[in-house]
Amino acid sequence: MKMKSHWRNIKFLFLLSLTKLVYYLLFLYTKTLRFQVEGLENVFACMEKRGPVVLLSWHQRIFSGFFLPRRYGVTVPIMISQSRDGEFIARIVQYAGFLPMRGSSTRGGMKALREMVRAVRKHRIAIHVVDGPTGPPQIVKAGGISLAQFTEAFLCPVFVFCEKYWLFNSWDRFMVPKPFSKVIVRFDDQMEKVPNELEDEEFEALRRKMEERLLQGYGELPFNRL
């Protein structure tokens, strides 16, 4: 048993040593895609004049946003689980311009949420994967709403559509666009301001509203609906 654990640790350290290489390979891969970004100017205008923005995304679609922070010169805080897989992912996305905070709804969540609050106040933006890290899929959890509440931020659903794609056999049917595919990244124009104080019923109503908006938004483009 100790020997197996020893080799797992060696394998993990070896994988961590490859994170920069993996980042560059993914960066080159995204260069093959034909991106159409819609509504990002409204997000920047809100950040500048109205208040911070918390972007909301399904876990399934997060890969296609990998290129955005570096391309637009912004630092985007994101919460990533404390698992070993999370450590590998955190190192990669940090190269891409994200600012990873380690925690999830099942482990280290409150500490990570406090760090996310500080990061949103500093950078005026964050992205929250609303049904991660393990599902259930397409169910908005409370974390993103809480983050926006503590920072009095605006919630902005983000929709990602891939013309051609692979689906992985994972809990969320993780989506990766095929090379040379068209990818539409749409930032919702219906941003929702979250007040600092919410009653339990108001919090739940807002959570359900964001869930419904995310589901609805995927019926509004011609391909790749949920």
C-alpha positions in Angstrom: 0.0 0.0 0.0 2.8 2.4 0.9 4.5 1.6 -2.4 1.4 2.4 -4.4 1.0 5.7 -2.5 4.6 6.5 -3.2 4.2 6.0 -7.0 1.0 8.0 -7.0 2.9 10.9 -5.5 5.7 10.6 -8.0 3.2 10.5 -10.9 1.4 13.5 -9.5 4.6 15.5 -9.1 5.6 14.6 -12.7 2.2 15.8 -14.0 2.6 19.1 -12.1 5.9 19.6 -13.8 4.1 19.5 -17.2 1.6 22.2 -16.4 3.3 25.0 -18.4 3.7 22.7 -21.4 0.0 21.7 -21.2 -0.9 25.4 -21.0 1.0 26.2 -24.2 -0.5 23.3 -26.0 -4.0 24.4 -25.0 -3.2 27.9 -26.0 -2.1 26.8 -29.4 -5.2 24.7 -29.7 -7.5 27.6 -29.0 -5.8 29.5 -31.8 -7.4 27.0 -34.3 -10.9 28.0 -33.1 -13.0 30.7 -34.7 -14.3 32.8 -31.7 -17.2 35.2 -31.8 -17.4 37.1 -28.5 -20.7 39.0 -27.8 -21.5 41.4 -25.0 -18.1 41.6 -23.3 -18.1 45.4 -23.7 -21.1 45.6 -21.5 -19.3 43.6 -18.8 -16.3 46.0 -18.9 -18.6 49.0 -18.8 -20.4 47.6 -15.7 -17.0 47.0 -14.0 -15.9 50.5 -14.7 -19.1 52.5 -13.9 -21.6 50.4 -11.9 -19.9 47.7 -9.9 -18.1 44.3 -9.9 -19.4 41.4 -12.1 -19.6 37.7 -11.2 -19.8 35.6 -14.3 -21.8 32.4 -14.1 -21.1 29.3 -16.2 -22.0 25.6 -16.4 -19.0 23.4 -15.7 -19.6 21.6 -19.1 -18.8 24.7 -21.1 -15.9 26.2 -19.1 -13.1 25.0 -21.5 -14.0 27.4 -24.3 -13.4 30.4 -22.0 -9.8 29.4 -21.3 -8.4 32.0 -23.6 -10.4 35.0 -22.5 -8.3 36.6 -19.6 -5.0 36.7 -21.5 -6.7 37.9 -24.7 -8.4 40.8 -23.0 -5.7 41.5 -20.3 -7.8 40.9 -17.2 -7.2 38.9 -14.1 -10.2 36.7 -13.4 -10.6 35.0 -9.9 -12.0 31.5 -10.0 -12.7 28.9 -7.3 -11.1 25.5 -7.9 -11.4 22.4 -5.8 -8.7 21.3 -3.3 -8.3 17.9 -5.0 -5.2 16.8 -6.8 -6.9 17.3 -10.1 -7.8 20.8 -8.9 -4.1 21.5 -8.2 -3.2 20.5 -11.7 -6.0 22.6 -13.2 -5.2 25.6 -11.0 -1.7 25.8 -12.2 -2.7 25.7 -15.8 -5.4 28.3 -15.6 -3.1 30.6 -13.7 -0.9 30.8 -16.8 -4.0 31.7 -18.7 -4.7 34.8 -16.5 -7.1 33.3 -14.0 -6.5 33.7 -10.2 -7.4 30.4 -8.6 -8.8 30.2 -5.1 -8.7 26.7 -3.7 -12.0 25.3 -2.3 -15.4 24.0 -3.1 -18.8 23.4 -1.6 -17.5 20.2 0.0 -14.0 21.2 1.1 -12.5 24.5 2.1 -15.4 26.4 0.7 -15.7 29.2 3.3 -12.0 30.1 3.3 -12.0 30.1 -0.6 -15.2 32.3 -0.6 -13.5 34.8 1.7 -10.5 34.9 -0.6 -12.8 35.3 -3.6 -14.6 38.2 -2.0 -11.3 40.0 -1.5 -10.3 39.2 -5.1 -13.5 40.5 -6.5 -13.2 43.8 -4.6 -9.7 44.2 -6.1 -10.2 43.0 -9.7 -14.0 43.8 -10.0 -14.7 40.5 -11.8 -14.8 36.8 -11.1 -16.2 33.6 -12.7 -18.1 31.0 -10.8 -18.8 27.5 -12.1 -22.2 27.2 -10.7 -22.7 23.5 -10.8 -19.1 22.4 -10.1 -17.0 20.7 -9.1 -19.1 17.4 -9.1 -22.6 18.4 -9.9 -25.5 17.7 -10.2 -25.2 19.2 -13.7 -27.2 22.3 -14.6 -28.2 23.1 -11.0 -27.0 26.5 -9.7 -25.5 26.1 -6.3 -25.4 28.9 -3.7 -21.7 29.9 -4.0 -22.0 32.4 -6.9 -25.0 34.1 -5.4 -23.2 34.4 -2.0 -20.1 35.8 -3.7 -22.2 38.5 -5.5 -24.1 39.3 -2.3 -21.0 39.9 -0.2 -19.4 42.1 -2.9 -22.7 43.7 -4.1 -21.8 42.6 -7.6 -23.8 42.0 -10.7 -24.5 38.5 -11.8 -23.9 37.8 -15.5 -24.7 34.4 -17.1 -22.2 33.3 -19.8 -23.3 31.1 -22.7 -20.8 29.1 -24.8 -21.9 27.4 -28.1 -19.6 25.2 -30.1 -20.4 24.3 -33.7 -18.5 21.0 -33.6 -17.4 19.4 -30.3 -16.5 16.3 -28.4 -18.5 15.3 -25.2 -16.6 13.4 -22.5 -18.1 10.6 -20.5 -18.1 12.7 -17.2 -20.8 13.7 -14.8 -21.4 17.0 -16.8 -20.7 15.6 -20.3 -17.7 18.0 -20.5 -17.5 19.8 -23.9 -14.4 20.5 -25.9 -14.7 22.2 -29.3 -13.1 20.4 -32.2 -10.3 22.1 -34.1 -11.4 24.9 -36.5 -14.9 24.9 -35.0 -16.8 28.1 -34.6 -17.3 29.0 -30.9 -19.7 31.7 -29.7 -19.1 33.1 -26.2 -22.1 35.3 -25.2 -22.2 37.5 -22.1 -25.8 38.0 -21.1 -27.1 41.6 -21.3 -29.6 40.9 -18.5 -27.2 41.4 -15.6 -28.7 41.2 -12.1 -27.6 43.4 -9.2 -27.4 41.5 -5.9 -28.0 43.5 -2.7 -25.9 42.9 0.4 -28.9 41.8 2.4 -31.2 39.0 1.2 -33.9 37.1 3.0 -33.7 33.3 2.6 -36.7 33.4 0.2 -35.2 36.2 -1.8 -31.9 34.3 -2.0 -33.6 31.1 -3.3 -35.7 33.1 -5.8 -32.5 34.7 -7.2 -30.8 31.3 -7.4 -33.7 29.8 -9.3 -33.8 32.9 -11.6 -30.2 32.5 -12.6 -30.7 28.7 -13.1 -33.7 29.4 -15.4 -31.8 32.1 -17.2 -28.8 29.8 -17.9 -31.1 27.0 -19.2 -33.1 29.5 -21.3 -30.1 31.1 -22.8 -29.0 27.9 -24.4 -32.1 27.9 -26.5 -31.3 31.2 -28.1 -28.6 30.3 -30.6 -28.9 28.1 -33.7 -26.7 25.2 -32.6 -25.5 23.3 -29.6 -28.6 23.7 -27.3 -28.8 21.9 -24.0 
